[in-house]
């Protein structure tokens, strides 16, 4: 016998999500971050024990009524079809009583992994259809979350160096030479950020460059700060910086070695040794030229000894690491590729903490096209020897057909013109 209702025990809700290896977006904290939505926390119990939790985000839509969204779906065993069917029946009743015209759900269940269809997803899709959920006919036209992500599957026996060997050549090279060229990393919890406000400002500076370069909406400072605060037990802010002094010290050692080679060559007569010296000399000269170029680029940007190049916020929850935010400065972006080093730092943490999955972040289907301007971001994520996960996508439960149809026609117009409106006001404010 199942019983359903509003859940008041917040800690029990969180513990259940964690025990079921749920997503951070299925936690009550996500509702606190999405402050423009009003949350409802539902749960299901059998003999007093939790068997289901469900975070519902609700929003008033002009004319239509209230829209519900369940991020990443119910937290439950979808194989228990009776549980899902009965909870959906309960959900329909709550929607009618609370004035909701539709409820959107995007289950955190992979439909395909590297193109291979997953039987569990097919069964869940059939179950949702029987319950009255309608699949989004156009998987590219998502409302909330893209369905694709680059996922690293980790095991207890994995080592960072082993995984690095499986990455693309460019990633391996950037990660291995990064520390020699002065790349360093720092990590901060929310508590540490409160004592080091400058670190958060560096993160915001990096994200500002990134959003401007990609021409996407820039989130306000308060949003990122709220995210770190709400997910304080699991959130980590990473910074990657260029240490000019360390790079200069490494360059000085190379100059010293060049001088040594010149001395050795004067007395050396063996052809094979001279050939070896010549090769080393050429390599050192190329490395010093590279140093000269990046030091000039850095000097033109700032006189500071530290130049912060990349930053990101990661959630380490349950068996999964989720790379939620990340970006790079425009300076030295192609020279040092700090984004590679940032992700390597994140992966190393996942391995050290025993995480099973490392989610590098969702991307739309359109990014897979070589003609897409964002195709490079897709290739970047996949270059870390990641698997391509395609999740089930969105399903909608409709309670008031006319209101839903009105909303369905209205939303694409809003979504498609959001960037145009944002750019217009940016230009307007820039002129003022």
C-alpha positions as CSV (number, residue, x, y, z in Angstrom):
1,X,0.0,0.0,0.0
2,X,1.5,3.3,-1.1
3,X,0.7,6.7,0.4
4,X,1.6,10.0,-1.2
5,X,1.7,13.6,0.0
6,X,3.8,16.6,0.7
7,X,7.1,15.8,2.4
8,X,8.1,17.8,5.4
9,X,11.2,15.9,6.4
10,X,13.8,17.7,4.4
11,X,16.8,15.6,5.5
12,X,15.0,12.3,4.8
13,X,14.2,13.7,1.3
14,X,17.9,14.6,0.7
15,X,19.2,11.3,2.1
16,X,16.8,9.3,-0.2
17,X,17.9,11.2,-3.3
18,X,21.6,10.6,-2.4
19,X,21.0,6.9,-1.6
20,X,19.3,6.4,-5.0
21,X,22.2,8.2,-6.8
22,X,19.9,11.0,-7.9
23,X,20.8,14.3,-9.5
24,X,21.5,17.5,-7.6
25,X,18.6,19.0,-9.6
26,X,16.3,16.6,-7.7
27,X,17.2,18.2,-4.4
28,X,15.2,20.9,-2.6
29,X,18.3,23.2,-2.9
30,X,17.7,23.4,-6.6
31,X,14.4,25.0,-6.0
32,X,16.0,27.6,-3.8
33,X,18.4,28.5,-6.6
34,X,15.6,28.7,-9.2
35,X,14.0,31.5,-7.2
36,X,11.5,32.4,-10.0
37,X,9.8,29.0,-9.4
38,X,7.8,27.9,-6.4
39,X,8.6,24.4,-5.1
40,X,6.5,21.5,-4.0
41,X,8.1,18.5,-2.4
42,X,6.1,15.2,-2.8
43,X,7.0,11.8,-1.5
44,X,5.7,8.3,-1.6
45,X,5.9,5.8,1.2
46,X,5.3,2.1,1.7
47,X,4.9,0.9,5.3
48,X,6.3,4.2,6.4
49,X,9.5,3.9,4.4
50,X,10.3,6.4,1.6
51,X,10.1,4.8,-1.9
52,X,9.8,8.0,-4.0
53,X,10.6,11.7,-3.9
54,X,9.7,14.3,-6.4
55,X,10.7,18.0,-6.6
56,X,8.1,20.0,-8.5
57,X,8.9,23.5,-9.7
58,X,5.8,25.6,-10.4
59,X,5.4,28.8,-12.3
60,X,2.5,31.1,-13.2
61,X,2.0,31.5,-16.9
62,X,0.0,34.4,-18.2
63,X,-3.5,33.4,-19.4
64,X,-2.7,29.7,-19.3
65,X,-2.4,29.1,-15.5
66,X,0.3,27.2,-13.6
67,X,3.0,25.1,-15.2
68,X,4.8,22.3,-13.4
69,X,8.3,21.0,-14.1
70,X,9.9,18.0,-12.4
71,X,13.7,18.3,-13.0
72,X,15.3,14.9,-13.9
73,X,12.0,13.1,-13.1
74,X,10.9,11.2,-10.1
75,X,13.5,9.6,-7.7
76,X,12.3,6.1,-7.5
77,X,12.6,2.6,-9.0
78,X,10.9,2.9,-12.3
79,X,10.8,-0.9,-12.6
80,X,8.1,-0.7,-9.9
81,X,5.4,0.1,-12.4
82,X,2.6,0.1,-9.8
83,X,4.4,2.8,-7.8
84,X,4.8,5.0,-10.8
85,X,1.2,4.5,-12.0
86,X,-0.2,5.3,-8.6
87,X,2.0,8.3,-8.0
88,X,1.0,9.7,-11.5
89,X,-2.6,9.3,-10.6
90,X,-1.9,11.2,-7.3
91,X,0.0,13.8,-9.4
92,X,-3.0,14.4,-11.7
93,X,-5.2,15.0,-8.7
94,X,-2.8,17.5,-7.3
95,X,-2.5,19.3,-10.7
96,X,-6.3,19.7,-10.9
97,X,-6.6,21.0,-7.3
98,X,-3.7,23.4,-7.6
99,X,-4.6,24.8,-11.1
100,X,-1.8,23.2,-13.1
101,X,-2.5,22.9,-16.8
102,X,0.6,20.7,-17.6
103,X,3.6,19.0,-16.0
104,X,6.9,18.5,-17.8
105,X,9.3,15.7,-16.8
106,X,12.7,14.8,-18.1
107,X,13.8,11.5,-16.5
108,X,17.4,11.1,-15.6
109,X,17.6,7.8,-17.5
110,X,19.9,7.4,-20.6
111,X,18.0,6.4,-23.7
112,X,21.2,5.7,-25.7
113,X,24.8,5.4,-24.7
114,X,27.2,5.8,-27.7
115,X,24.2,5.1,-29.9
116,X,23.2,1.8,-28.2
117,X,19.6,1.8,-27.0
118,X,19.1,1.1,-23.3
119,X,16.2,-1.4,-22.6
120,X,15.4,0.3,-19.2
121,X,14.7,3.6,-21.0
122,X,12.4,1.9,-23.5
123,X,10.4,0.3,-20.7
124,X,10.2,3.6,-18.8
125,X,9.0,5.4,-21.9
126,X,6.3,2.8,-22.4
127,X,5.3,3.1,-18.8
128,X,5.1,6.9,-18.9
129,X,3.0,6.7,-22.1
130,X,0.5,4.4,-20.3
131,X,0.4,6.9,-17.5
132,X,-0.6,9.7,-19.9
133,X,2.8,11.4,-20.5
134,X,3.4,12.6,-24.0
135,X,6.9,12.5,-25.4
136,X,8.3,15.7,-26.9
137,X,8.1,14.9,-30.7
138,X,11.1,17.2,-31.4
139,X,14.1,16.2,-29.2
140,X,16.0,19.2,-30.4
141,X,13.3,21.6,-29.3
142,X,13.8,21.2,-25.6
143,X,12.4,23.5,-23.0
144,X,14.6,22.9,-19.9
145,X,17.5,20.6,-20.3
146,X,19.3,19.4,-23.5
147,X,19.3,15.6,-23.6
148,X,22.9,15.0,-24.6
149,X,25.9,14.9,-22.3
150,X,29.6,13.8,-22.3
151,X,29.9,11.2,-19.5
152,X,33.1,9.7,-18.1
153,X,32.5,6.2,-16.6
154,X,34.9,5.7,-13.7
155,X,35.8,2.7,-11.6
156,X,37.7,2.1,-8.4
157,X,40.7,0.9,-10.4
158,X,41.0,4.0,-12.6
159,X,43.9,6.3,-12.2
160,X,44.1,9.9,-13.6
161,X,47.2,9.0,-15.7
162,X,45.4,6.0,-17.2
163,X,42.4,8.1,-18.2
164,X,44.7,10.8,-19.6
165,X,46.3,8.3,-21.9
166,X,42.9,7.6,-23.4
167,X,42.1,11.3,-24.1
168,X,42.8,13.0,-27.4
169,X,46.4,13.9,-28.2
170,X,45.7,17.6,-27.7
171,X,44.3,17.1,-24.3
172,X,47.2,14.9,-23.2
173,X,49.7,17.5,-24.3
174,X,48.0,20.5,-22.7
175,X,47.6,18.7,-19.4
176,X,51.1,17.4,-19.2
177,X,52.9,20.7,-20.2
178,X,50.5,22.9,-18.3
179,X,52.2,22.9,-14.9
180,X,55.6,23.3,-16.6
181,X,54.3,26.4,-18.3
182,X,53.0,27.9,-15.1
183,X,49.4,26.6,-14.8
184,X,48.3,26.1,-11.3
185,X,44.9,25.2,-9.6
186,X,43.0,26.3,-6.5
187,X,39.8,24.9,-5.1
188,X,37.3,26.6,-2.7
189,X,34.3,25.4,-0.8
190,X,31.5,27.9,0.0
191,X,32.9,28.4,3.5
192,X,36.3,29.2,2.0
193,X,34.8,31.6,-0.5
194,X,33.3,33.6,2.3
195,X,36.8,34.2,3.6
196,X,38.3,34.7,0.1
197,X,35.8,36.9,-1.7
198,X,38.5,37.7,-4.3
199,X,38.3,34.1,-5.6
200,X,34.6,34.5,-6.3
201,X,35.3,37.7,-8.2
202,X,37.9,35.9,-10.3
203,X,35.3,33.3,-11.2
204,X,32.8,36.0,-12.2
205,X,35.4,37.7,-14.3
206,X,36.1,34.4,-16.2
207,X,32.4,33.7,-16.7
208,X,31.9,37.2,-18.0
209,X,34.4,36.7,-20.7
210,X,32.9,33.3,-21.6
211,X,29.3,34.5,-21.9
212,X,30.3,37.5,-24.0
213,X,32.3,35.2,-26.3
214,X,29.5,32.7,-26.7
215,X,26.8,35.4,-26.9
216,X,24.7,33.8,-24.2
217,X,22.8,35.3,-21.3
218,X,25.1,36.2,-18.4
219,X,23.7,35.1,-15.0
220,X,23.8,37.6,-12.2
221,X,26.3,37.5,-9.4
222,X,23.6,36.6,-7.0
223,X,22.7,33.4,-8.9
224,X,26.1,31.9,-8.7
225,X,26.5,32.9,-5.1
226,X,23.1,31.4,-4.2
227,X,24.1,28.2,-6.0
228,X,27.3,27.8,-4.0
229,X,25.4,28.6,-0.8
230,X,22.6,26.2,-1.4
231,X,24.8,23.3,-2.4
232,X,27.5,24.2,0.1
233,X,28.1,20.6,1.3
234,X,28.8,19.4,-2.3
235,X,29.9,22.4,-4.3
236,X,33.5,23.2,-5.3
237,X,34.7,26.3,-7.1
238,X,37.9,25.7,-9.1
239,X,40.3,28.3,-10.4
240,X,43.1,27.8,-12.9
241,X,45.7,30.5,-13.1
242,X,48.9,31.3,-14.9
243,X,51.9,31.8,-12.6
244,X,54.2,34.1,-14.5
245,X,57.1,33.6,-12.0
246,X,56.9,29.8,-12.3
247,X,56.9,30.0,-16.0
248,X,59.8,32.4,-16.0
249,X,61.8,30.2,-13.7
250,X,61.2,27.2,-16.0
251,X,62.3,29.3,-19.0
252,X,65.5,30.3,-17.1
253,X,66.4,26.7,-16.6
254,X,66.0,26.1,-20.3
255,X,68.3,29.0,-21.1
256,X,70.9,27.5,-18.7
257,X,70.6,24.2,-20.4
258,X,71.1,25.8,-23.8
259,X,74.3,27.4,-22.6
260,X,75.4,24.0,-21.3
261,X,74.7,22.4,-24.7
262,X,76.8,25.0,-26.4
263,X,79.8,24.1,-24.2
264,X,79.2,20.4,-24.7
265,X,79.1,20.8,-28.5
266,X,82.5,22.5,-28.7
267,X,84.3,19.4,-27.3
268,X,82.0,16.7,-28.7
269,X,83.1,14.8,-31.8
270,X,80.6,11.8,-31.9
271,X,78.0,12.3,-34.6
272,X,75.2,10.5,-32.8
273,X,75.7,12.6,-29.7
274,X,75.9,15.9,-31.7
275,X,72.7,14.9,-33.4
276,X,71.1,14.4,-30.0
277,X,72.3,17.8,-28.8
278,X,71.0,19.5,-31.9
279,X,67.6,18.0,-31.4
280,X,67.5,19.1,-27.8
281,X,68.7,22.6,-28.7
282,X,65.9,22.9,-31.3
283,X,63.3,21.8,-28.8
284,X,64.5,24.2,-26.1
285,X,64.6,27.1,-28.6
286,X,61.0,26.3,-29.6
287,X,59.9,26.2,-26.0
288,X,61.6,29.5,-25.2
289,X,59.9,31.1,-28.2
290,X,56.6,29.8,-27.0
291,X,57.4,31.3,-23.5
292,X,58.2,34.6,-25.1
293,X,54.9,34.7,-27.0
294,X,52.7,33.8,-24.0
295,X,54.6,36.2,-21.6
296,X,54.1,39.1,-24.0
297,X,50.4,38.2,-24.3
298,X,50.1,38.1,-20.6
299,X,52.1,41.3,-20.0
300,X,49.9,43.1,-22.4
301,X,46.9,42.1,-20.4
302,X,48.2,42.6,-16.8
303,X,51.3,43.2,-14.8
304,X,50.1,40.9,-12.0
305,X,52.1,37.8,-11.3
306,X,49.0,35.7,-11.4
307,X,46.5,35.7,-14.3
308,X,43.3,33.7,-13.8
309,X,42.4,31.9,-17.0
310,X,39.7,29.3,-16.2
311,X,37.1,28.7,-13.6
312,X,34.2,26.3,-12.9
313,X,31.7,25.1,-10.3
314,X,31.3,21.4,-9.7
315,X,28.8,19.4,-7.7
316,X,30.1,16.2,-6.1
317,X,27.0,14.4,-5.0
318,X,26.5,10.7,-4.5
319,X,28.3,8.7,-7.1
320,X,28.3,11.5,-9.6
321,X,30.4,14.6,-10.3
322,X,28.4,17.3,-12.3
323,X,30.3,20.1,-14.1
324,X,27.6,22.7,-13.8
325,X,29.5,25.9,-14.7
326,X,32.7,26.5,-16.5
327,X,34.5,29.1,-18.6
328,X,37.8,30.6,-19.8
329,X,39.3,34.0,-20.3
330,X,40.0,35.2,-23.8
331,X,43.6,35.9,-23.0
332,X,46.0,32.9,-23.5
333,X,43.0,30.7,-24.4
334,X,44.7,29.1,-27.4
335,X,48.2,29.3,-25.9
336,X,47.8,27.4,-22.6
337,X,44.4,25.8,-23.1
338,X,43.5,26.2,-19.4
339,X,40.1,24.6,-20.0
340,X,41.8,21.3,-20.6
341,X,43.6,21.6,-17.3
342,X,40.5,22.7,-15.5
343,X,38.6,19.6,-16.6
344,X,41.6,17.4,-15.7
345,X,41.6,18.8,-12.2
346,X,37.9,18.0,-11.9
347,X,38.4,14.5,-13.2
348,X,41.2,13.9,-10.7
349,X,38.9,14.9,-7.9
350,X,36.2,12.5,-9.1
351,X,38.7,9.6,-9.1
352,X,40.1,10.6,-5.7
353,X,36.7,10.7,-4.1
354,X,35.5,7.5,-5.7
355,X,32.8,8.9,-7.9
356,X,31.4,6.5,-10.5
357,X,30.3,9.0,-13.1
358,X,31.7,12.3,-14.2
359,X,29.2,14.4,-16.1
360,X,30.8,17.1,-18.3
361,X,27.6,19.0,-18.9
362,X,24.6,18.9,-21.2
363,X,24.7,20.1,-24.8
364,X,21.9,20.4,-27.5
365,X,21.8,18.0,-30.4
366,X,22.6,20.8,-32.8
367,X,26.1,21.0,-31.3
368,X,26.9,17.6,-33.0
369,X,26.7,19.2,-36.4
370,X,30.1,20.1,-37.9
371,X,28.5,23.2,-39.3
372,X,27.3,24.5,-35.9
373,X,29.2,27.4,-34.4
374,X,29.2,25.5,-31.1
375,X,30.6,22.2,-32.6
376,X,33.9,22.9,-31.0
377,X,32.4,22.8,-27.5
378,X,30.9,19.4,-28.3
379,X,34.3,18.1,-29.6
380,X,36.0,19.6,-26.5
381,X,33.8,17.6,-24.1
382,X,34.2,14.4,-26.1
383,X,38.0,14.7,-26.3
384,X,38.3,13.5,-22.7
385,X,37.4,9.9,-23.8
386,X,33.8,10.5,-22.7
387,X,30.8,8.4,-23.6
388,X,27.9,10.1,-25.4
389,X,24.8,9.8,-23.2
390,X,21.4,10.7,-24.7
391,X,18.7,10.9,-22.0
392,X,15.0,10.3,-22.5
393,X,14.1,13.9,-23.1
394,X,10.9,15.7,-22.1
395,X,7.5,14.2,-21.5
396,X,4.4,16.2,-20.7
397,X,1.3,15.4,-18.7
398,X,-1.5,17.6,-19.8
399,X,-4.5,18.4,-17.5
400,X,-6.0,21.3,-19.4
401,X,-5.6,20.9,-23.2
402,X,-6.6,24.4,-24.3
403,X,-4.3,26.2,-21.9
404,X,-1.4,23.9,-22.8
405,X,-1.9,24.5,-26.5
406,X,-1.8,28.2,-25.9
407,X,1.4,27.9,-23.9
408,X,2.9,25.6,-26.5
409,X,2.5,28.2,-29.1
410,X,3.7,31.1,-26.9
411,X,6.9,29.6,-25.5
412,X,8.8,29.1,-28.8
413,X,8.3,32.8,-29.5
414,X,9.7,33.8,-26.1
415,X,12.6,31.4,-26.3
416,X,13.6,32.2,-29.8
417,X,13.5,36.0,-29.2
418,X,15.1,36.0,-25.7
419,X,18.6,36.6,-27.0
420,X,17.4,39.3,-29.4
421,X,15.7,41.2,-26.6
422,X,18.8,40.8,-24.4
423,X,21.1,42.1,-27.1
424,X,18.8,45.0,-27.8
425,X,18.8,46.2,-24.1
426,X,22.6,45.7,-23.9
427,X,23.1,48.0,-26.9
428,X,20.6,50.4,-25.5
429,X,22.3,50.6,-22.1
430,X,25.7,50.8,-23.8
431,X,24.6,54.0,-25.6
432,X,23.2,55.5,-22.5
